[in-house]
Amino acid sequence: MSWDAQTAARYDQWAKSTCGSFALRQEERLLQGIIAPWPRRKQKLLDIGCGTGTFLEFFWSCGFDLTGMDLSPDMLASAREKIGHRADLHLGSAEHLPFEDREFDYASIMTVLEFVDDPGLVLREAARVARKGILVTFLNRLSLYGLSVRLGRQHSSLARARWFTWPEMRSMIQKNLTPGTMTARSILVGPSCTWNLFPVIRHLNSVPLFPWMGAVTAVRIDLTAPPARTPLMAWKTEPTM
């Protein structure tokens, strides 16, 4: 599949459209909730397959120290125009990451597994370079959006992509990683023709759903045990009854 300058331009054009901008805003809201337990300040995040940089901007706004990587020079050129010097950008393959073991705190894989030869290897590489956690988003084959793409006559890159179901993705994560915990939710219950600001439809498409329902599913994979949320009581003197 070609990821040239024309492809990058088409993606950026879609992201600015009514449908695309609505979908991306809902995805960002979903991601905010999914990664809420992760610390941000002085935490290094690698965005694997960063494309034209749409989610680099989101992660930068969250407060992460950012590195982006993509296989396409044209995609990286578009990302550089957006992110400037707020992120380090590298050319490389998601299946053979050009980074040291445990170099980052977190890694993100945003709708990338659909387009690689070996998605399991990409997950293992992400776990090799990330110490604390991995964020994955994928296109849900069983969603109304997935059905509409398969039934459509257009020969787009999405129609040729490898879509996943939630059970397939969960199984692949468990096979290739040793997650401490997994948390998954989805967004955008309707097909793309409903991704707009019409009041009732907007509400339906902006509600986080079970991971097998929406068009896009996000999975937070914690590689280490989460920190204790209830502080232990401490006394300066021996407690008395």
Backbone as CSV, one residue per row, in Angstrom:
resi,resn,N_x,N_y,N_z,CA_x,CA_y,CA_z,C_x,C_y,C_z
1,MET,0.844,-1.197,0.000,0.000,0.000,0.000,0.879,1.247,0.000
2,SER,0.566,2.186,-0.863,1.394,3.379,-1.004,0.963,4.460,-0.012
3,TRP,1.977,5.034,0.673,1.720,6.127,1.617,2.504,7.350,1.148
4,ASP,2.119,7.860,-0.026,2.851,8.957,-0.651,2.230,10.291,-0.284
5,ALA,2.722,11.355,-0.940,2.242,12.703,-0.637,0.755,12.864,-0.935
6,GLN,0.260,12.194,-1.980,-1.161,12.288,-2.301,-2.019,11.648,-1.213
7,THR,-1.545,10.515,-0.696,-2.271,9.858,0.394,-2.301,10.752,1.631
8,ALA,-1.163,11.351,1.955,-1.098,12.252,3.108,-2.051,13.430,2.928
9,ALA,-2.088,13.988,1.722,-2.972,15.126,1.454,-4.435,14.728,1.576
10,ARG,-4.783,13.526,1.090,-6.171,13.063,1.185,-6.578,12.864,2.641
11,TYR,-5.677,12.321,3.451,-6.010,12.116,4.858,-6.211,13.454,5.567
12,ASP,-5.321,14.412,5.319,-5.456,15.717,5.968,-6.727,16.427,5.505
13,GLN,-7.088,16.229,4.235,-8.325,16.826,3.727,-9.533,16.212,4.417
14,TRP,-9.501,14.884,4.604,-10.606,14.222,5.308,-10.682,14.710,6.758
15,ALA,-9.528,14.886,7.406,-9.514,15.312,8.804,-10.124,16.697,8.985
16,LYS,-10.100,17.526,7.948,-10.663,18.866,8.017,-12.136,18.906,7.608
17,SER,-12.649,17.820,7.040,-14.044,17.782,6.611,-14.972,17.707,7.821
18,THR,-16.257,17.933,7.606,-17.230,17.854,8.696,-17.226,16.476,9.339
19,CYS,-17.255,15.450,8.505,-17.269,14.076,8.993,-15.968,13.746,9.722
20,GLY,-14.836,14.061,9.101,-13.542,13.715,9.678,-13.254,14.449,10.969
21,SER,-13.516,15.743,11.007,-13.226,16.512,12.221,-14.117,16.065,13.366
22,PHE,-15.378,15.732,13.067,-16.273,15.226,14.116,-15.742,13.904,14.673
23,ALA,-15.353,12.986,13.770,-14.856,11.678,14.209,-13.603,11.818,15.061
24,LEU,-12.690,12.662,14.639,-11.440,12.830,15.386,-11.673,13.427,16.758
25,ARG,-12.608,14.372,16.857,-12.898,14.950,18.176,-13.490,13.904,19.117
26,GLN,-14.339,13.023,18.597,-14.900,11.974,19.446,-13.824,10.971,19.854
27,GLU,-12.921,10.663,18.940,-11.810,9.769,19.286,-10.949,10.377,20.388
28,GLU,-10.689,11.657,20.295,-9.865,12.310,21.316,-10.551,12.279,22.671
29,ARG,-11.856,12.486,22.688,-12.596,12.400,23.952,-12.511,10.993,24.524
30,LEU,-12.619,10.001,23.665,-12.496,8.621,24.111,-11.105,8.368,24.689
31,LEU,-10.079,8.839,24.002,-8.708,8.614,24.441,-8.433,9.304,25.777
32,GLN,-8.984,10.493,25.967,-8.797,11.192,27.237,-9.261,10.329,28.404
33,GLY,-10.393,9.679,28.232,-10.901,8.824,29.293,-10.080,7.552,29.459
34,ILE,-9.653,6.972,28.349,-8.924,5.709,28.393,-7.574,5.874,29.084
35,ILE,-6.851,6.945,28.765,-5.502,7.109,29.320,-5.483,7.998,30.564
36,ALA,-6.642,8.277,31.122,-6.709,9.147,32.306,-5.806,8.687,33.452
37,PRO,-5.641,7.387,33.687,-4.769,6.986,34.820,-3.278,7.195,34.559
38,TRP,-2.880,7.448,33.320,-1.454,7.579,33.014,-0.937,8.955,33.416
39,PRO,0.201,9.027,34.090,0.843,10.329,34.316,1.347,10.891,32.991
40,ARG,1.502,12.209,32.917,1.891,12.832,31.650,3.217,13.594,31.749
41,ARG,3.396,14.343,32.832,4.559,15.227,32.923,5.854,14.422,32.966
42,LYS,6.783,14.777,32.111,8.092,14.130,31.996,7.984,12.652,31.646
43,GLN,6.881,12.289,30.988,6.692,10.920,30.524,6.896,10.883,29.009
44,LYS,7.740,9.982,28.556,8.070,9.896,27.132,7.124,8.923,26.425
45,LEU,6.516,9.411,25.339,5.583,8.593,24.571,6.043,8.510,23.122
46,LEU,6.057,7.302,22.577,6.374,7.064,21.174,5.089,6.767,20.423
47,ASP,4.770,7.577,19.411,3.608,7.327,18.559,4.094,6.552,17.339
48,ILE,3.793,5.258,17.307,4.257,4.355,16.253,3.314,4.442,15.066
49,GLY,3.851,4.804,13.899,3.001,5.015,12.730,2.220,6.302,12.869
50,CYS,2.914,7.374,13.158,2.255,8.647,13.485,1.571,9.293,12.295
51,GLY,1.862,8.827,11.068,1.191,9.375,9.900,1.438,10.858,9.730
52,THR,0.374,11.604,9.473,0.508,13.039,9.246,0.503,13.850,10.538
53,GLY,0.504,13.166,11.685,0.681,13.867,12.952,-0.574,14.298,13.672
54,THR,-1.736,13.834,13.243,-2.983,14.255,13.877,-2.985,13.952,15.371
55,PHE,-2.581,12.745,15.754,-2.613,12.388,17.167,-1.372,12.841,17.907
56,LEU,-0.312,13.196,17.183,0.821,13.829,17.849,0.377,15.110,18.533
57,GLU,-0.431,15.877,17.844,-0.934,17.113,18.445,-1.772,16.826,19.688
58,PHE,-2.579,15.781,19.628,-3.387,15.410,20.792,-2.500,15.022,21.965
59,PHE,-1.499,14.164,21.723,-0.625,13.720,22.808,0.209,14.872,23.370
60,TRP,0.595,15.789,22.508,1.333,16.966,22.990,0.440,17.795,23.919
61,SER,-0.821,17.955,23.547,-1.746,18.713,24.397,-1.971,18.006,25.732
62,CYS,-1.777,16.680,25.769,-1.915,15.935,27.023,-0.718,16.142,27.946
63,GLY,0.415,16.580,27.391,1.577,16.856,28.219,2.726,15.877,28.107
64,PHE,2.661,14.920,27.174,3.737,13.957,27.013,4.940,14.581,26.305
65,ASP,6.131,14.025,26.581,7.321,14.304,25.774,7.267,13.361,24.584
66,LEU,7.207,13.923,23.376,6.783,13.157,22.211,7.898,12.756,21.264
67,THR,7.772,11.527,20.757,8.539,11.051,19.617,7.549,10.391,18.657
68,GLY,7.670,10.711,17.376,6.827,10.091,16.365,7.667,9.317,15.375
69,MET,7.102,8.239,14.834,7.821,7.432,13.859,6.864,6.936,12.791
70,ASP,7.326,6.960,11.533,6.494,6.471,10.452,7.382,5.942,9.329
71,LEU,6.811,5.063,8.527,7.543,4.454,7.415,7.587,5.360,6.192
72,SER,6.682,6.353,6.140,6.541,7.201,4.956,7.185,8.571,5.149
73,PRO,8.168,8.928,4.328,8.743,10.279,4.404,7.709,11.365,4.135
74,ASP,6.754,11.094,3.246,5.733,12.099,2.930,4.797,12.328,4.107
75,MET,4.438,11.259,4.800,3.615,11.408,5.991,4.363,12.207,7.062
76,LEU,5.643,11.901,7.245,6.435,12.621,8.249,6.590,14.094,7.895
77,ALA,6.696,14.403,6.601,6.801,15.800,6.180,5.537,16.565,6.570
78,SER,4.381,15.925,6.383,3.122,16.561,6.774,3.034,16.707,8.293
79,ALA,3.524,15.689,9.020,3.521,15.760,10.485,4.409,16.895,10.969
80,ARG,5.558,17.074,10.329,6.479,18.146,10.724,5.832,19.515,10.552
81,GLU,5.037,19.686,9.503,4.354,20.961,9.295,3.389,21.255,10.438
82,LYS,2.773,20.207,10.988,1.807,20.402,12.069,2.493,20.597,13.425
83,ILE,3.435,19.702,13.735,3.959,19.629,15.097,5.212,20.454,15.312
84,GLY,5.893,20.847,14.229,7.104,21.639,14.362,8.156,20.909,15.177
85,HIS,8.709,21.608,16.166,9.749,21.018,17.005,9.207,20.536,18.354
86,ARG,7.905,20.351,18.418,7.313,19.845,19.663,7.459,18.332,19.786
87,ALA,7.928,17.663,18.733,8.141,16.217,18.773,9.354,15.858,17.935
88,ASP,10.073,14.820,18.345,11.146,14.257,17.533,10.522,13.265,16.562
89,LEU,10.823,13.393,15.282,10.248,12.519,14.266,11.331,11.645,13.646
90,HIS,10.994,10.368,13.447,11.955,9.405,12.918,11.318,8.583,11.810
91,LEU,12.130,8.197,10.854,11.705,7.313,9.779,12.028,5.881,10.183
92,GLY,11.047,4.982,10.097,11.313,3.607,10.479,10.076,2.736,10.380
93,SER,10.278,1.437,10.547,9.211,0.447,10.441,8.657,0.104,11.814
94,ALA,7.340,-0.028,11.903,6.705,-0.414,13.160,7.087,-1.823,13.578
95,GLU,7.487,-2.648,12.624,7.855,-4.030,12.919,9.317,-4.179,13.338
96,HIS,10.091,-3.115,13.172,11.506,-3.125,13.570,11.857,-1.726,14.077
97,LEU,11.446,-1.416,15.284,11.583,-0.060,15.807,13.062,0.280,16.040
98,PRO,13.495,1.455,15.579,14.901,1.851,15.712,15.205,2.501,17.058
99,PHE,14.783,1.847,18.147,14.955,2.416,19.477,15.438,1.338,20.449
100,GLU,16.016,1.792,21.554,16.538,0.882,22.562,15.399,0.287,23.404
101,ASP,15.704,-0.835,24.053,14.741,-1.442,24.967,14.375,-0.456,26.079
102,ARG,13.057,-0.363,26.372,12.541,0.450,27.488,12.970,1.914,27.377
103,GLU,13.105,2.406,26.157,13.529,3.793,25.957,12.411,4.781,26.282
104,PHE,11.159,4.311,26.205,10.005,5.194,26.413,9.168,4.690,27.591
105,ASP,8.367,5.590,28.124,7.417,5.189,29.159,6.190,4.536,28.532
106,TYR,5.698,5.142,27.440,4.484,4.658,26.788,4.673,4.626,25.276
107,ALA,3.836,3.818,24.620,3.799,3.785,23.160,2.347,3.779,22.713
108,SER,2.083,4.402,21.580,0.737,4.390,21.003,0.804,3.806,19.594
109,ILE,-0.238,3.055,19.246,-0.361,2.435,17.922,-1.759,2.773,17.428
110,MET,-1.868,3.868,16.693,-3.168,4.436,16.354,-3.596,4.017,14.946
111,THR,-4.482,3.027,14.876,-5.002,2.512,13.600,-3.843,2.181,12.656
112,VAL,-2.925,1.384,13.159,-1.742,0.965,12.403,-1.752,-0.535,12.132
113,LEU,-2.251,-1.312,13.066,-2.201,-2.768,12.941,-2.963,-3.276,11.725
114,GLU,-3.913,-2.472,11.234,-4.682,-2.849,10.052,-3.835,-2.868,8.778
115,PHE,-2.683,-2.209,8.810,-1.930,-1.980,7.577,-0.533,-2.602,7.584
116,VAL,-0.228,-3.447,8.553,1.100,-4.053,8.633,1.004,-5.544,8.337
117,ASP,2.139,-6.136,7.963,2.166,-7.564,7.636,2.040,-8.437,8.875
118,ASP,2.630,-8.009,9.984,2.659,-8.828,11.198,2.255,-7.973,12.401
119,PRO,0.951,-7.835,12.676,0.517,-6.984,13.801,1.011,-7.481,15.146
120,GLY,1.173,-8.792,15.319,1.695,-9.309,16.574,3.106,-8.836,16.840
121,LEU,3.929,-8.787,15.789,5.296,-8.305,15.931,5.313,-6.831,16.309
122,VAL,4.405,-6.049,15.753,4.321,-4.628,16.106,4.005,-4.471,17.589
123,LEU,3.086,-5.276,18.105,2.772,-5.219,19.531,3.985,-5.580,20.379
124,ARG,4.718,-6.611,19.968,5.888,-7.027,20.741,6.981,-5.967,20.706
125,GLU,7.151,-5.330,19.565,8.138,-4.262,19.461,7.745,-3.072,20.340
126,ALA,6.459,-2.763,20.362,5.986,-1.665,21.222,6.269,-1.984,22.684
127,ALA,6.035,-3.235,23.091,6.293,-3.631,24.481,7.787,-3.650,24.781
128,ARG,8.600,-3.859,23.776,10.051,-3.853,23.994,10.547,-2.455,24.336
129,VAL,10.020,-1.437,23.655,10.549,-0.078,23.840,9.787,0.713,24.903
130,ALA,8.600,0.254,25.311,7.789,0.985,26.297,7.816,0.260,27.631
131,ARG,8.018,0.994,28.712,8.146,0.390,30.031,6.809,0.205,30.743
132,LYS,5.888,1.160,30.523,4.707,1.212,31.388,3.400,0.829,30.702
133,GLY,3.218,1.220,29.444,1.931,0.940,28.839,1.888,1.209,27.358
134,ILE,0.868,0.654,26.710,0.663,0.796,25.275,-0.795,1.169,25.041
135,LEU,-1.014,2.096,24.130,-2.358,2.477,23.709,-2.558,2.026,22.266
136,VAL,-3.624,1.267,22.027,-3.933,0.771,20.680,-5.321,1.249,20.281
137,THR,-5.460,1.750,19.072,-6.793,1.951,18.504,-6.897,1.117,17.237
138,PHE,-8.099,0.577,16.992,-8.291,-0.236,15.788,-9.706,-0.055,15.256
139,LEU,-9.862,-0.385,13.976,-11.155,-0.303,13.305,-11.940,-1.582,13.575
140,ASN,-13.148,-1.417,14.090,-13.984,-2.542,14.496,-14.766,-3.089,13.306
141,ARG,-14.449,-4.312,12.927,-15.084,-4.913,11.754,-16.584,-5.109,11.928
142,LEU,-17.053,-5.300,13.161,-18.463,-5.585,13.404,-19.308,-4.336,13.610
143,SER,-18.702,-3.164,13.501,-19.463,-1.918,13.683,-20.281,-1.602,12.433
144,LEU,-21.241,-0.706,12.592,-22.029,-0.260,11.438,-21.131,0.434,10.411
145,TYR,-20.121,1.145,10.901,-19.164,1.785,9.989,-18.397,0.731,9.191
146,GLY,-17.932,-0.317,9.859,-17.226,-1.380,9.161,-18.085,-2.039,8.114
147,LEU,-19.345,-2.271,8.438,-20.269,-2.868,7.477,-20.467,-1.959,6.274
148,SER,-20.618,-0.652,6.512,-20.844,0.287,5.417,-19.640,0.368,4.484
149,VAL,-18.425,0.269,5.034,-17.226,0.299,4.191,-17.142,-0.952,3.337
150,ARG,-17.443,-2.113,3.926,-17.361,-3.359,3.164,-18.427,-3.435,2.082
151,LEU,-19.587,-2.841,2.341,-20.659,-2.876,1.355,-20.516,-1.792,0.293
152,GLY,-19.690,-0.794,0.561,-19.486,0.290,-0.391,-18.704,-0.172,-1.609
153,ARG,-18.814,0.570,-2.669,-18.148,0.198,-3.918,-16.794,0.862,-4.079
154,GLN,-16.465,1.785,-3.191,-15.192,2.477,-3.315,-14.040,1.548,-2.960
155,HIS,-12.921,1.704,-3.641,-11.727,0.885,-3.397,-10.720,1.723,-2.621
156,SER,-11.098,2.119,-1.431,-10.247,2.958,-0.614,-9.256,2.104,0.163
157,SER,-8.279,2.764,0.779,-7.314,2.038,1.597,-8.006,1.362,2.770
158,LEU,-9.080,1.960,3.290,-9.807,1.344,4.400,-10.496,0.060,3.969
159,ALA,-11.016,0.046,2.751,-11.675,-1.162,2.256,-10.684,-2.303,2.101
160,ARG,-9.413,-1.975,1.858,-8.389,-3.007,1.682,-7.658,-3.332,2.984
161,ALA,-7.973,-2.605,4.045,-7.291,-2.813,5.327,-7.780,-4.094,6.001
162,ARG,-6.991,-4.551,6.961,-7.363,-5.714,7.762,-8.072,-5.214,9.012
163,TRP,-9.392,-5.356,9.051,-10.171,-4.911,10.192,-10.217,-6.020,11.249
164,PHE,-10.409,-5.629,12.501,-10.420,-6.583,13.606,-11.751,-6.533,14.346
165,THR,-12.076,-7.640,15.007,-13.136,-7.634,16.010,-12.473,-7.495,17.375
166,TRP,-13.257,-7.116,18.389,-12.688,-6.990,19.723,-12.150,-8.330,20.241
167,PRO,-12.871,-9.458,20.095,-12.278,-10.727,20.545,-10.955,-11.050,19.840
168,GLU,-10.845,-10.739,18.546,-9.592,-10.980,17.825,-8.462,-10.119,18.387
169,MET,-8.746,-8.854,18.625,-7.718,-7.961,19.141,-7.313,-8.345,20.559
170,ARG,-8.277,-8.650,21.394,-7.975,-9.055,22.769,-7.108,-10.309,22.775
171,SER,-7.441,-11.279,21.929,-6.671,-12.508,21.847,-5.246,-12.240,21.362
172,MET,-5.107,-11.348,20.380,-3.781,-11.042,19.845,-2.921,-10.339,20.894
173,ILE,-3.518,-9.445,21.663,-2.780,-8.755,22.727,-2.323,-9.757,23.779
174,GLN,-3.213,-10.634,24.196,-2.867,-11.616,25.224,-1.818,-12.606,24.729
175,LYS,-1.821,-12.908,23.441,-0.852,-13.847,22.877,0.538,-13.240,22.779
176,ASN,0.617,-11.947,22.479,1.905,-11.323,22.200,2.462,-10.509,23.354
177,LEU,1.623,-10.166,24.327,2.056,-9.352,25.459,1.694,-10.049,26.763
178,THR,2.197,-9.494,27.846,1.794,-9.945,29.174,1.225,-8.743,29.916
179,PRO,-0.001,-8.372,29.572,-0.551,-7.143,30.160,-0.880,-7.303,31.631
180,GLY,-0.604,-6.226,32.387,-1.061,-6.201,33.761,-2.577,-6.090,33.795
181,THR,-3.095,-5.085,33.087,-4.534,-4.915,32.917,-4.810,-4.389,31.511
182,MET,-6.029,-4.603,31.039,-6.485,-4.048,29.769,-7.803,-3.330,29.997
183,THR,-7.930,-2.146,29.408,-9.174,-1.392,29.460,-9.539,-0.984,28.043
184,ALA,-10.768,-1.244,27.624,-11.164,-0.972,26.237,-12.549,-0.343,26.182
185,ARG,-12.692,0.638,25.315,-13.974,1.265,25.011,-13.988,1.622,23.528
186,SER,-15.180,1.872,22.992,-15.284,2.264,21.588,-16.139,3.515,21.461
187,ILE,-16.161,4.081,20.258,-16.883,5.331,19.986,-17.425,5.291,18.565
188,LEU,-18.370,6.149,18.262,-18.960,6.307,16.930,-19.805,5.084,16.559
189,VAL,-21.003,5.009,17.125,-21.860,3.850,16.924,-22.453,3.796,15.517
190,GLY,-22.621,4.947,14.874,-23.256,4.968,13.565,-22.273,4.928,12.410
191,PRO,-22.757,4.736,11.178,-21.892,4.826,10.004,-21.445,6.261,9.779
192,SER,-20.494,6.466,8.886,-19.888,7.791,8.728,-20.882,8.858,8.277
193,CYS,-21.977,8.470,7.623,-22.969,9.465,7.212,-23.657,10.121,8.403
194,THR,-23.502,9.535,9.600,-24.108,10.107,10.807,-23.101,10.879,11.657
195,TRP,-21.887,11.009,11.187,-20.865,11.717,11.965,-20.973,13.207,11.698
196,ASN,-21.887,13.835,12.399,-22.139,15.260,12.215,-22.708,15.837,13.498
197,LEU,-23.049,17.121,13.460,-23.481,17.828,14.663,-24.992,17.847,14.852
198,PHE,-25.727,17.051,14.081,-27.172,16.963,14.301,-27.408,16.471,15.729
199,PRO,-28.229,17.181,16.540,-28.252,16.965,17.991,-28.373,15.517,18.454
200,VAL,-29.402,14.796,18.019,-29.618,13.443,18.523,-28.505,12.513,18.076
201,ILE,-28.149,12.586,16.808,-27.095,11.719,16.269,-25.756,12.048,16.907
202,ARG,-25.497,13.322,17.133,-24.239,13.728,17.768,-24.097,13.071,19.133
203,HIS,-25.178,13.059,19.895,-25.117,12.455,21.230,-24.831,10.960,21.138
204,LEU,-25.507,10.259,20.243,-25.309,8.817,20.112,-23.865,8.487,19.721
205,ASN,-23.293,9.301,18.846,-21.949,9.029,18.358,-20.856,9.502,19.307
206,SER,-21.213,10.208,20.353,-20.205,10.723,21.287,-20.182,9.979,22.615
207,VAL,-21.010,8.938,22.740,-21.079,8.168,23.989,-20.096,7.002,23.923
208,PRO,-19.189,6.868,24.897,-18.303,5.696,24.928,-19.108,4.412,25.082
209,LEU,-18.720,3.382,24.340,-19.488,2.146,24.262,-18.633,0.948,24.649
210,PHE,-19.279,-0.211,24.731,-18.530,-1.447,24.881,-17.576,-1.597,23.691
211,PRO,-16.455,-2.281,23.863,-15.430,-2.296,22.809,-15.853,-2.957,21.502
212,TRP,-16.916,-3.726,21.499,-17.332,-4.416,20.267,-18.400,-3.646,19.489
213,MET,-18.748,-2.412,19.899,-19.886,-1.725,19.307,-19.520,-0.603,18.337
214,GLY,-18.593,0.284,18.715,-18.317,1.480,17.928,-17.373,1.243,16.765
215,ALA,-17.243,2.257,15.918,-16.381,2.166,14.734,-14.917,2.064,15.107
216,VAL,-14.503,2.803,16.144,-13.109,2.814,16.590,-13.051,2.361,18.035
217,THR,-12.197,1.384,18.309,-12.011,0.887,19.663,-10.621,1.257,20.159
218,ALA,-10.551,1.750,21.382,-9.277,2.095,22.015,-9.020,1.141,23.167
219,VAL,-7.778,0.670,23.260,-7.391,-0.276,24.298,-6.171,0.267,25.036
220,ARG,-6.283,0.410,26.349,-5.132,0.760,27.184,-4.563,-0.519,27.772
221,ILE,-3.286,-0.765,27.476,-2.616,-1.964,27.958,-1.571,-1.527,28.973
222,ASP,-1.819,-1.804,30.225,-0.863,-1.468,31.274,0.117,-2.628,31.427
223,LEU,1.394,-2.341,31.231,2.416,-3.377,31.313,2.909,-3.600,32.730
224,THR,2.603,-2.668,33.607,2.957,-2.790,35.018,1.697,-2.643,35.851
225,ALA,1.765,-3.083,37.081,0.609,-2.959,37.965,0.292,-1.494,38.201
226,PRO,-0.985,-1.101,38.172,-1.338,0.303,38.421,-0.995,0.712,39.841
227,PRO,-0.667,2.008,40.063,-0.352,2.469,41.420,-1.570,2.409,42.322
228,ALA,-1.331,2.276,43.598,-2.428,2.243,44.570,-3.172,3.566,44.543
229,ARG,-4.503,3.482,44.538,-5.313,4.693,44.487,-5.747,5.145,45.876
230,THR,-5.725,4.245,46.864,-6.116,4.594,48.223,-4.856,4.681,49.066
231,PRO,-4.475,5.886,49.543,-3.233,6.011,50.312,-3.315,5.274,51.627
232,LEU,-2.180,4.705,52.024,-2.111,4.046,53.324,-2.110,5.098,54.433
233,MET,-2.819,4.791,55.507,-2.841,5.710,56.636,-1.480,5.696,57.328
234,ALA,-1.069,6.830,57.830,0.215,6.923,58.529,0.012,7.715,59.818
235,TRP,0.734,7.302,60.878,0.640,7.981,62.154,2.031,8.373,62.622
236,LYS,2.118,9.529,63.227,3.387,9.931,63.826,3.583,9.273,65.181
237,THR,2.483,8.862,65.814,2.560,8.151,67.099,1.767,6.860,66.981
238,GLU,1.915,5.977,67.917,1.203,4.718,67.907,-0.303,4.974,68.024
239,PRO,-1.114,4.407,67.105,-2.557,4.623,67.192,-3.136,3.999,68.452
240,THR,-4.154,4.613,68.984,-4.818,4.089,70.190,-6.277,3.846,69.909
241,MET,-6.876,2.986,70.680,-8.301,2.656,70.520,-9.153,3.742,71.156
